[in-house]
């Protein structure tokens, strides 16, 4: 769903969708933070994008 919203340039709605999904799913999944980083990057909010990418890295399980 978030991908469809992103494709339609509805980044705010996509971000809300991802945040709600992350609230439901514990532990938080790294893909959610990665998606939020992508949306921030599309908005040229590079500071937020970097913060989200760092959070995604922290949430990535070691294999």
C-alpha positions as CSV (number, residue, x, y, z in Angstrom):
1,X,0.0,0.0,0.0
2,X,2.8,2.4,0.9
3,X,4.5,1.7,-2.4
4,X,1.3,2.6,-4.3
5,X,1.0,5.9,-2.4
6,X,4.7,6.6,-3.0
7,X,4.2,6.0,-6.8
8,X,1.3,8.5,-6.7
9,X,3.6,11.0,-5.0
10,X,1.4,10.9,-1.8
11,X,4.4,10.7,0.4
12,X,2.7,12.0,3.5
13,X,0.1,9.3,3.3
14,X,2.7,6.7,2.6
15,X,4.7,7.8,5.7
16,X,1.6,7.6,7.9
17,X,0.9,4.1,6.6
18,X,4.5,2.9,7.3
19,X,4.4,4.5,10.8
20,X,1.2,2.7,11.6
21,X,2.6,-0.6,10.3
22,X,5.7,-0.1,12.5
23,X,3.5,0.6,15.5
24,X,1.7,-2.8,15.0
25,X,4.8,-4.8,14.2
26,X,7.3,-5.3,17.0
27,X,10.1,-5.5,16.8
28,X,10.2,-2.7,14.3
29,X,11.3,-3.8,10.9
30,X,14.2,-2.2,9.1
31,X,12.3,-1.9,5.9
32,X,9.9,0.6,7.5
33,X,12.8,2.9,8.4
34,X,14.3,2.4,4.9
35,X,11.0,3.4,3.3
36,X,10.7,6.5,5.5
37,X,14.3,7.4,4.5
38,X,13.3,7.1,0.9
39,X,10.3,9.4,1.3
40,X,12.4,12.0,3.2
41,X,15.1,11.8,0.4
42,X,12.4,12.4,-2.2
43,X,11.4,15.5,-0.3
44,X,15.1,16.6,-0.2
45,X,15.0,16.3,3.6
46,X,18.4,14.7,3.7
47,X,18.9,15.1,7.4
48,X,15.8,13.0,8.2
49,X,16.7,10.5,5.5
50,X,20.1,9.9,7.0
51,X,18.5,9.5,10.5
52,X,16.0,7.0,9.1
53,X,18.8,5.1,7.3
54,X,20.8,4.9,10.5
55,X,17.8,3.6,12.4
56,X,17.2,1.0,9.6
57,X,20.8,-0.2,10.0
58,X,20.3,-0.5,13.8
59,X,17.2,-2.6,13.3
60,X,18.7,-4.9,10.7
61,X,19.3,-8.4,12.2
62,X,22.7,-9.9,11.9
63,X,22.7,-13.1,9.9
